[in-house]
């Protein structure tokens, strides 16, 4: 993040210097009553809207090791570990874009003719600050699963539009698929509604242990034309910041029909799961 900001600041400074030099060369000597050249120079070096836009960006990243990848209550890795990480580029105006990736196995676990072991997502949106600490967040999210698929196979790549309303520790969010969703044929128009809690109950314990956060979630996935697969999921857990890492533990579960979510290895990916993780943010 630091190198990115240095680069943006250097570009902005170079542009401003060039503009300032052009202004000085074009001016004639001012009358006695005019402001001194020093004042003119200070005015020329004042921040411009363009430089403020450039310097308003921030880049953050994260990488983590998870005991398994659970998405909307369903294990994506056959209850095996996952390495995940991503980057977010945000502007102080509220605009943001990002990318995230993880290893997955659920596609090949369901069909041995499928070779797709990575989920690689892209997203972008806008956060709009409202009165009374409310924040409106809306955007688009693209779930990508690069790999090899049999002919006539409905690929799982999915695009959702979402809108969320945040208030301090609480969030309500709705996602709507504008494509087929996760490999279900003729399923565009499916939706996921959720409520989330991220409550920082302790800001700092001591010099080594920092923020403690309680995590809560409940959601409902509905599949258009595939109603039997629809289900409700939940999650409860906590995370703690210690030694510059985030450590977490959560329990997840669903009321999905087990037979529909059991893969060819006999694993019910919709059952109750315990997930632990350690994550580094930079």
C-alpha positions as CSV (number, residue, x, y, z in Angstrom):
1,X,0.0,0.0,0.0
2,X,2.8,2.4,0.8
3,X,4.6,2.0,-2.5
4,X,1.3,2.5,-4.4
5,X,0.7,5.8,-2.5
6,X,4.3,6.9,-3.2
7,X,3.8,6.3,-6.9
8,X,0.5,8.2,-7.1
9,X,1.9,11.1,-5.0
10,X,5.0,11.3,-7.3
11,X,2.9,11.4,-10.4
12,X,0.7,14.1,-8.9
13,X,3.7,16.2,-7.8
14,X,5.3,16.0,-11.3
15,X,2.1,17.1,-12.9
16,X,1.7,20.0,-10.5
17,X,5.3,21.1,-11.0
18,X,4.8,21.2,-14.7
19,X,1.6,23.2,-14.5
20,X,3.2,25.6,-12.0
21,X,6.2,26.2,-14.3
22,X,4.0,26.9,-17.3
23,X,2.0,29.4,-15.3
24,X,5.1,31.4,-14.2
25,X,6.5,31.6,-17.7
26,X,3.3,32.9,-19.1
27,X,2.9,35.7,-16.5
28,X,4.2,39.3,-17.0
29,X,5.5,41.5,-14.1
30,X,2.5,42.5,-11.9
31,X,1.8,46.1,-10.9
32,X,3.0,47.2,-7.5
33,X,-0.5,46.7,-5.9
34,X,-0.7,43.1,-7.1
35,X,0.2,40.2,-4.8
36,X,3.9,39.4,-4.4
37,X,5.3,36.6,-6.5
38,X,5.6,34.4,-3.4
39,X,1.8,34.5,-3.1
40,X,1.4,33.6,-6.7
41,X,3.8,30.7,-6.3
42,X,1.9,29.4,-3.3
43,X,-1.4,29.6,-5.2
44,X,0.1,27.7,-8.1
45,X,1.2,24.9,-5.8
46,X,-2.1,24.5,-4.0
47,X,-3.8,21.1,-4.4
48,X,-6.1,20.7,-7.4
49,X,-9.1,18.5,-7.7
50,X,-7.1,16.2,-10.0
51,X,-4.3,15.7,-7.5
52,X,-6.9,15.2,-4.7
53,X,-8.6,12.5,-6.7
54,X,-5.2,10.7,-7.3
55,X,-4.2,10.8,-3.7
56,X,-7.6,9.6,-2.4
57,X,-6.9,6.0,-3.3
58,X,-5.8,3.3,-0.8
59,X,-4.8,-0.3,-1.5
60,X,-5.1,-3.1,1.1
61,X,-4.6,-6.8,0.9
62,X,-5.1,-10.0,2.9
63,X,-4.1,-13.6,3.0
64,X,-5.3,-16.4,5.2
65,X,-5.3,-20.1,6.0
66,X,-8.7,-21.6,6.8
67,X,-9.5,-25.1,8.0
68,X,-12.0,-25.2,5.2
69,X,-13.8,-22.8,2.9
70,X,-17.5,-22.4,3.8
71,X,-19.7,-20.2,1.6
72,X,-23.3,-19.5,2.6
73,X,-23.1,-22.4,4.9
74,X,-21.9,-24.9,2.3
75,X,-18.3,-26.4,2.4
76,X,-16.5,-25.6,-0.9
77,X,-13.4,-27.8,-0.1
78,X,-14.9,-31.1,1.0
79,X,-14.0,-30.0,4.6
80,X,-10.3,-29.6,3.7
81,X,-8.1,-26.6,4.3
82,X,-8.1,-23.5,2.0
83,X,-5.7,-20.7,1.3
84,X,-7.5,-17.4,0.5
85,X,-6.5,-13.9,-0.2
86,X,-7.4,-10.7,-2.0
87,X,-6.8,-7.0,-2.7
88,X,-9.1,-4.0,-2.4
89,X,-8.6,-0.6,-4.0
90,X,-10.8,2.0,-2.5
91,X,-11.3,5.8,-3.0
92,X,-12.3,8.2,-0.2
93,X,-15.3,9.2,-2.4
94,X,-16.8,5.7,-1.8
95,X,-15.8,3.9,-5.0
96,X,-14.0,0.5,-4.6
97,X,-12.9,-2.5,-6.7
98,X,-11.4,-5.7,-5.6
99,X,-10.4,-9.3,-6.3
100,X,-10.3,-12.5,-4.1
101,X,-9.3,-16.1,-4.7
102,X,-9.4,-19.4,-3.0
103,X,-8.8,-23.1,-3.7
104,X,-12.0,-25.1,-4.1
105,X,-13.0,-28.7,-4.8
106,X,-16.8,-28.8,-4.9
107,X,-17.0,-28.9,-8.7
108,X,-14.7,-31.9,-9.2
109,X,-16.1,-33.5,-6.0
110,X,-19.5,-33.5,-7.7
111,X,-18.4,-34.4,-11.2
112,X,-15.0,-36.2,-11.9
113,X,-15.0,-34.9,-15.5
114,X,-14.7,-31.3,-14.2
115,X,-11.3,-29.8,-13.6
116,X,-11.7,-26.6,-11.7
117,X,-9.7,-26.1,-8.4
118,X,-9.7,-22.3,-8.0
119,X,-12.4,-19.7,-7.4
120,X,-11.3,-16.2,-8.6
121,X,-13.7,-13.4,-8.0
122,X,-13.9,-9.7,-9.0
123,X,-16.2,-7.0,-7.6
124,X,-16.8,-3.3,-7.5
125,X,-19.2,-0.8,-6.1
126,X,-19.9,2.4,-4.2
127,X,-20.4,3.2,-0.5
128,X,-22.6,6.2,0.2
129,X,-22.5,7.6,3.7
130,X,-25.9,8.6,5.1
131,X,-27.0,10.4,8.2
132,X,-27.0,8.7,11.6
133,X,-24.0,6.4,10.8
134,X,-25.8,4.5,8.0
135,X,-23.9,3.4,4.9
136,X,-25.5,2.3,1.6
137,X,-23.4,-0.1,-0.3
138,X,-24.2,-1.3,-3.8
139,X,-22.3,-3.0,-6.6
140,X,-21.6,-6.1,-8.6
141,X,-19.8,-9.4,-7.8
142,X,-18.4,-11.9,-10.3
143,X,-17.7,-15.4,-9.1
144,X,-15.3,-17.1,-11.5
145,X,-14.2,-20.8,-11.7
146,X,-11.6,-21.2,-14.4
147,X,-11.0,-24.8,-15.6
148,X,-12.1,-27.6,-17.9
149,X,-15.8,-28.6,-18.2
150,X,-17.5,-31.3,-20.3
151,X,-19.6,-30.3,-23.3
152,X,-23.2,-29.2,-22.4
153,X,-22.1,-28.5,-18.8
154,X,-23.7,-25.4,-17.2
155,X,-20.6,-23.5,-16.1
156,X,-20.7,-22.2,-12.5
157,X,-19.5,-18.7,-13.2
158,X,-22.0,-16.3,-11.6
159,X,-22.7,-12.6,-11.6
160,X,-24.7,-11.0,-8.8
161,X,-25.8,-7.4,-8.2
162,X,-26.0,-6.5,-4.5
163,X,-27.3,-3.8,-2.2
164,X,-26.4,-3.5,1.5
165,X,-27.3,-1.2,4.3
166,X,-24.7,-0.9,7.1
167,X,-25.2,0.6,10.6
168,X,-22.3,0.4,12.9
169,X,-21.9,-3.3,13.7
170,X,-25.0,-4.5,11.7
171,X,-25.6,-5.2,8.0
172,X,-28.5,-6.2,5.9
173,X,-27.7,-7.3,2.3
174,X,-29.5,-8.7,-0.7
175,X,-27.8,-10.3,-3.7
176,X,-29.6,-11.0,-7.0
177,X,-28.1,-13.2,-9.8
178,X,-28.3,-11.8,-13.3
179,X,-26.8,-15.0,-14.7
180,X,-27.3,-18.7,-14.0
181,X,-26.1,-19.2,-10.4
182,X,-23.3,-21.7,-9.5
183,X,-24.0,-24.2,-12.3
184,X,-27.8,-24.4,-12.0
185,X,-29.4,-24.3,-15.5
186,X,-32.0,-21.6,-16.0
187,X,-31.5,-20.2,-12.5
188,X,-30.9,-16.5,-13.2
189,X,-33.1,-14.4,-10.9
190,X,-32.0,-16.4,-7.8
191,X,-31.4,-14.4,-4.6
192,X,-29.6,-14.4,-1.3
193,X,-30.7,-12.3,1.6
194,X,-28.6,-12.0,4.8
195,X,-28.1,-10.2,8.1
196,X,-24.6,-9.9,9.6
197,X,-23.1,-8.8,12.9
198,X,-19.5,-7.8,13.5
199,X,-19.3,-6.4,17.0
200,X,-16.0,-5.2,18.3
201,X,-16.5,-5.9,22.0
202,X,-12.9,-5.1,23.0
203,X,-10.6,-2.7,21.3
204,X,-7.4,-3.8,23.0
205,X,-6.6,-6.4,25.7
206,X,-2.9,-5.7,26.2
207,X,0.3,-4.9,24.1
208,X,0.0,-8.3,22.4
209,X,-3.7,-8.9,22.1
210,X,-5.9,-6.4,20.4
211,X,-9.4,-6.2,19.0
212,X,-11.9,-8.9,19.9
213,X,-14.9,-9.2,17.5
214,X,-18.1,-11.3,17.8
215,X,-19.4,-12.6,14.5
216,X,-23.0,-13.5,13.7
217,X,-24.8,-14.3,10.4
218,X,-28.1,-15.6,9.1
219,X,-29.0,-15.9,5.4
220,X,-31.4,-17.5,3.0
221,X,-30.4,-18.8,-0.5
222,X,-33.3,-19.2,-2.9
223,X,-32.8,-20.9,-6.3
224,X,-35.1,-19.9,-9.2
225,X,-36.6,-23.0,-10.8
226,X,-34.6,-25.2,-8.3
227,X,-36.6,-24.6,-5.1
228,X,-35.6,-28.0,-3.5
229,X,-32.1,-26.7,-3.2
230,X,-33.0,-23.5,-1.4
231,X,-32.0,-23.3,2.3
232,X,-31.3,-21.1,5.3
233,X,-27.8,-20.9,6.8
234,X,-26.3,-19.4,10.0
235,X,-22.9,-18.7,11.5
236,X,-21.7,-17.7,15.0
237,X,-18.1,-17.1,16.0
238,X,-15.4,-14.7,17.2
239,X,-12.1,-13.3,16.1
240,X,-9.2,-11.7,17.9
241,X,-6.3,-9.6,16.7
242,X,-3.0,-10.9,18.2
243,X,0.6,-10.5,17.1
244,X,-0.4,-8.6,14.0
245,X,-2.6,-11.5,12.9
246,X,-6.4,-12.2,13.0
247,X,-7.3,-15.5,14.6
248,X,-10.9,-16.8,14.3
249,X,-13.2,-19.6,15.1
250,X,-16.8,-20.0,13.9
251,X,-19.6,-22.6,13.7
252,X,-21.8,-22.8,10.6
253,X,-25.0,-24.7,9.7
254,X,-27.9,-25.0,7.4
255,X,-31.3,-26.6,7.0
256,X,-30.6,-27.8,3.5
257,X,-31.6,-31.3,2.3
258,X,-28.6,-33.4,3.0
259,X,-29.1,-35.7,0.0
260,X,-28.9,-32.8,-2.4
261,X,-25.6,-31.5,-0.9
262,X,-23.8,-34.9,-0.4
263,X,-20.9,-35.3,-2.9
264,X,-19.7,-38.5,-4.6
265,X,-17.3,-39.1,-1.6
266,X,-20.2,-39.2,0.8
267,X,-19.5,-35.8,2.4
268,X,-22.6,-33.7,3.3
269,X,-21.3,-30.2,2.6
270,X,-24.4,-28.6,4.2
271,X,-23.9,-30.1,7.6
272,X,-22.7,-28.2,10.7
273,X,-19.1,-27.1,10.3
274,X,-16.4,-25.7,12.6
275,X,-14.1,-23.3,10.8
276,X,-10.8,-21.9,12.2
277,X,-8.6,-19.4,10.5
278,X,-5.5,-17.2,10.8
279,X,-5.3,-14.1,8.5
280,X,-2.8,-11.4,7.8
281,X,-4.0,-7.9,6.5
282,X,-1.5,-5.5,4.9
